[in-house]
Amino acid sequence: MSVTDPTILRWVEQALEGDQDAFAELVNTYQNAVYNLCYRMLGERTESEDAAQEAFLRAYMNLQRYDPARSFKTWLLSIASNHCIDRLRRRRLTWLSLDEPLPPNIMLSSDEPEPEEATIKDQRSQAIQALLNELSTEYRAAVILRYWYDYSYTEIADILDTTESAIKSRLFRARQALADKLASQSNASSLIRPILESL
């Protein structure tokens, strides 16, 4: 939805007046985008569901701070990404290793793939998520917002509360880090090299 979408703005106004059904419409509209962002950031299904719920709760509690001149989706994803970054920082302090396997079929598709195709997609998704998990939280967020959500440098800087030049630098260094990791993982290279070469 665009920045000026009157339906979104009306739901926001109604939610501010206490209409929970209006906020439920906002949740229904953006729940997939928020969950997918959380999943790519955190890499674990249950934690991602919790993070998405927390992001919507924080949005609801801070709805009066939303600027209607700004994209609601961008504002919402900013809340979600910052919450995920906080979780990753806390996780780093308490967890010694991350060996959580990915759930199957992370890549959403409207058509049922053939079993062989599904296996390849699943392996590719796991390999990409494993690489993302090795990036710093700031680099990971920038990569996900740029290459999964196709946000501009300006939008990513807005979401992550930094400058365009910082985002360009993070993406450059993230690509370098991913290329280095790929070079050391020959078994995964055939699966994900085409994707990384497009970054």
Kinemage of the C-alpha trace (Angstrom):
@kinemage 1
@onewidth
@group {chain A} dominant
@subgroup {mainchain}
@vectorlist {calphas} color= white
{ca met a 1} P 0.000 0.000 0.000
{ca ser a 2} L 1.249 3.473 -0.772
{ca val a 3} L 1.963 6.250 1.688
{ca thr a 4} L -1.284 8.022 0.807
{ca asp a 5} L -3.580 4.974 0.785
{ca pro a 6} L -6.768 6.361 2.349
{ca thr a 7} L -7.881 2.966 3.648
{ca ile a 8} L -4.713 2.533 5.721
{ca leu a 9} L -4.944 6.087 7.047
{ca arg a 10} L -8.606 5.577 7.951
{ca trp a 11} L -7.798 2.362 9.842
{ca val a 12} L -5.012 4.175 11.709
{ca glu a 13} L -7.383 7.023 12.648
{ca gln a 14} L -10.063 4.567 13.773
{ca ala a 15} L -7.532 2.559 15.797
{ca leu a 16} L -6.403 5.767 17.491
{ca glu a 17} L -10.031 6.307 18.495
{ca gly a 18} L -10.059 2.862 20.132
{ca asp a 19} L -11.476 0.765 17.278
{ca gln a 20} L -9.752 -2.612 17.728
{ca asp a 21} L -11.292 -3.977 14.540
{ca ala a 22} L -9.524 -1.252 12.572
{ca phe a 23} L -6.181 -2.213 14.105
{ca ala a 24} L -6.976 -5.864 13.326
{ca glu a 25} L -7.306 -4.832 9.670
{ca leu a 26} L -3.823 -3.298 9.844
{ca val a 27} L -2.484 -6.514 11.360
{ca asn a 28} L -4.145 -8.602 8.645
{ca thr a 29} L -2.697 -6.370 5.943
{ca tyr a 30} L 0.891 -6.425 7.196
{ca gln a 31} L 1.256 -9.624 9.216
{ca asn a 32} L 3.024 -11.552 6.434
{ca ala a 33} L 5.533 -8.767 5.784
{ca val a 34} L 6.279 -8.382 9.501
{ca tyr a 35} L 6.569 -12.122 10.136
{ca asn a 36} L 8.799 -12.671 7.088
{ca leu a 37} L 11.109 -9.859 8.201
{ca cys a 38} L 11.287 -11.316 11.714
{ca tyr a 39} L 11.928 -14.792 10.327
{ca arg a 40} L 14.755 -13.650 8.084
{ca met a 41} L 16.253 -11.707 10.987
{ca leu a 42} L 15.860 -14.382 13.667
{ca gly a 43} L 15.834 -17.645 11.690
{ca glu a 44} L 13.503 -19.495 14.083
{ca arg a 45} L 9.766 -19.890 13.635
{ca thr a 46} L 8.456 -19.639 17.211
{ca glu a 47} L 10.680 -16.718 18.128
{ca ser a 48} L 9.708 -14.964 14.889
{ca glu a 49} L 6.022 -15.355 15.694
{ca asp a 50} L 6.647 -13.888 19.162
{ca ala a 51} L 8.682 -11.035 17.677
{ca ala a 52} L 5.981 -10.241 15.114
{ca gln a 53} L 3.320 -10.139 17.842
{ca glu a 54} L 5.541 -7.892 19.953
{ca ala a 55} L 6.127 -5.585 16.974
{ca phe a 56} L 2.370 -5.166 16.462
{ca leu a 57} L 1.870 -4.600 20.191
{ca arg a 58} L 4.550 -1.899 20.163
{ca ala a 59} L 2.978 -0.337 17.084
{ca tyr a 60} L -0.405 -0.276 18.800
{ca met a 61} L 1.038 1.266 21.972
{ca asn a 62} L 2.855 3.941 19.949
{ca leu a 63} L 0.281 4.539 17.234
{ca gln a 64} L -0.079 8.198 18.223
{ca arg a 65} L 3.570 8.676 17.186
{ca tyr a 66} L 2.941 7.492 13.632
{ca asp a 67} L 3.401 10.278 11.074
{ca pro a 68} L 0.733 9.924 8.324
{ca ala a 69} L 3.151 11.514 5.855
{ca arg a 70} L 5.314 8.413 6.212
{ca ser a 71} L 4.583 4.943 4.849
{ca phe a 72} L 2.804 2.930 7.546
{ca lys a 73} L 4.517 -0.239 6.332
{ca thr a 74} L 7.936 1.390 6.611
{ca trp a 75} L 7.108 2.629 10.120
{ca leu a 76} L 5.876 -0.827 11.140
{ca leu a 77} L 8.893 -2.652 9.685
{ca ser a 78} L 11.140 -0.170 11.485
{ca ile a 79} L 9.574 -1.253 14.788
{ca ala a 80} L 9.900 -4.935 13.847
{ca ser a 81} L 13.514 -4.704 12.677
{ca asn a 82} L 14.611 -2.759 15.750
{ca his a 83} L 12.901 -5.297 18.006
{ca cys a 84} L 14.644 -8.159 16.172
{ca ile a 85} L 18.010 -6.415 16.470
{ca asp a 86} L 17.432 -6.080 20.232
{ca arg a 87} L 16.554 -9.779 20.440
{ca leu a 88} L 19.668 -10.758 18.503
{ca arg a 89} L 21.859 -8.673 20.787
{ca arg a 90} L 20.345 -10.319 23.855
{ca arg a 91} L 20.651 -13.725 22.202
{ca arg a 92} L 24.326 -13.148 21.516
{ca leu a 93} L 24.884 -12.511 25.207
{ca thr a 94} L 23.096 -15.664 26.359
{ca trp a 95} L 23.396 -18.292 23.616
{ca leu a 96} L 26.659 -20.009 22.823
{ca ser a 97} L 25.571 -21.491 19.509
{ca leu a 98} L 22.729 -21.352 17.033
{ca asp a 99} L 22.038 -24.781 15.624
{ca glu a 100} L 18.279 -24.345 15.249
{ca pro a 101} L 17.177 -26.007 12.002
{ca leu a 102} L 14.990 -24.046 9.660
{ca pro a 103} L 11.378 -25.085 9.243
{ca pro a 104} L 10.545 -26.576 5.862
{ca asn a 105} L 9.103 -24.560 3.004
{ca ile a 106} L 10.297 -21.123 4.131
{ca met a 107} L 9.923 -19.834 0.598
{ca leu a 108} L 6.279 -19.041 0.047
{ca ser a 109} L 4.740 -19.960 -3.266
{ca ser a 110} L 1.261 -19.900 -4.680
{ca asp a 111} L 1.869 -23.080 -6.684
{ca glu a 112} L 2.744 -26.412 -5.137
{ca pro a 113} L 6.292 -27.240 -6.326
{ca glu a 114} L 7.384 -30.680 -7.397
{ca pro a 115} L 9.141 -32.642 -4.593
{ca glu a 116} L 12.591 -32.251 -6.181
{ca glu a 117} L 12.042 -28.525 -6.727
{ca ala a 118} L 10.783 -28.153 -3.156
{ca thr a 119} L 13.888 -29.905 -1.828
{ca ile a 120} L 16.192 -27.626 -3.808
{ca lys a 121} L 14.309 -24.532 -2.643
{ca asp a 122} L 14.446 -25.745 0.949
{ca gln a 123} L 18.190 -26.443 0.737
{ca arg a 124} L 18.802 -23.057 -0.875
{ca ser a 125} L 16.712 -21.314 1.763
{ca gln a 126} L 18.598 -23.071 4.576
{ca ala a 127} L 21.950 -22.188 3.017
{ca ile a 128} L 20.969 -18.532 2.624
{ca gln a 129} L 19.596 -18.349 6.171
{ca ala a 130} L 22.802 -19.903 7.516
{ca leu a 131} L 24.822 -17.200 5.758
{ca leu a 132} L 22.503 -14.451 7.000
{ca asn a 133} L 22.865 -15.769 10.553
{ca glu a 134} L 26.620 -15.187 10.356
{ca leu a 135} L 26.246 -11.497 9.493
{ca ser a 136} L 26.167 -8.845 12.196
{ca thr a 137} L 22.664 -7.702 13.115
{ca glu a 138} L 23.075 -4.348 11.343
{ca tyr a 139} L 24.377 -5.940 8.139
{ca arg a 140} L 21.679 -8.620 8.223
{ca ala a 141} L 18.902 -6.053 8.580
{ca ala a 142} L 20.237 -3.972 5.682
{ca val a 143} L 20.569 -7.019 3.405
{ca ile a 144} L 17.065 -8.297 4.194
{ca leu a 145} L 15.408 -4.920 3.690
{ca arg a 146} L 17.286 -4.319 0.427
{ca tyr a 147} L 17.130 -7.720 -1.268
{ca trp a 148} L 13.990 -9.313 0.172
{ca tyr a 149} L 11.853 -6.176 0.457
{ca asp a 150} L 13.462 -4.125 -2.327
{ca tyr a 151} L 13.591 -0.956 -0.224
{ca ser a 152} L 15.643 1.989 -1.434
{ca tyr a 153} L 18.742 3.153 0.461
{ca thr a 154} L 16.710 6.107 1.740
{ca glu a 155} L 13.911 3.866 3.038
{ca ile a 156} L 16.357 1.495 4.724
{ca ala a 157} L 18.149 4.411 6.361
{ca asp a 158} L 14.768 5.611 7.617
{ca ile a 159} L 13.827 2.185 8.988
{ca leu a 160} L 17.197 1.633 10.673
{ca asp a 161} L 17.549 5.251 11.799
{ca thr a 162} L 20.864 5.933 10.079
{ca thr a 163} L 22.243 7.603 6.941
{ca glu a 164} L 22.136 6.517 3.308
{ca ser a 165} L 25.921 6.395 3.173
{ca ala a 166} L 25.975 4.115 6.224
{ca ile a 167} L 23.494 1.774 4.528
{ca lys a 168} L 25.564 1.688 1.315
{ca ser a 169} L 28.646 0.895 3.384
{ca arg a 170} L 26.850 -1.858 5.325
{ca leu a 171} L 25.553 -3.452 2.130
{ca phe a 172} L 28.993 -3.332 0.497
{ca arg a 173} L 30.632 -4.949 3.528
{ca ala a 174} L 27.816 -7.469 3.872
{ca arg a 175} L 28.245 -8.537 0.222
{ca gln a 176} L 31.966 -8.935 0.815
{ca ala a 177} L 31.349 -10.991 3.956
{ca leu a 178} L 28.805 -13.190 2.151
{ca ala a 179} L 31.197 -13.710 -0.759
{ca asp a 180} L 33.962 -14.736 1.669
{ca lys a 181} L 31.631 -17.171 3.438
{ca leu a 182} L 30.477 -18.565 0.102
{ca ala a 183} L 34.047 -19.150 -1.012
{ca ser a 184} L 34.629 -21.306 2.067
{ca gln a 185} L 31.432 -23.320 1.590
{ca ser a 186} L 31.819 -25.138 -1.684
{ca asn a 187} L 28.908 -27.478 -0.949
{ca ala a 188} L 26.503 -24.540 -0.729
{ca ser a 189} L 27.951 -22.518 -3.562
{ca ser a 190} L 26.025 -24.166 -6.378
{ca leu a 191} L 22.774 -23.544 -4.525
{ca ile a 192} L 23.186 -19.896 -3.675
{ca arg a 193} L 25.898 -18.454 -5.882
{ca pro a 194} L 23.343 -17.222 -8.488
{ca ile a 195} L 21.437 -15.381 -5.750
{ca leu a 196} L 24.501 -13.807 -4.183
{ca glu a 197} L 25.836 -12.737 -7.564
{ca ser a 198} L 22.650 -10.731 -8.035
{ca leu a 199} L 23.123 -8.846 -4.756
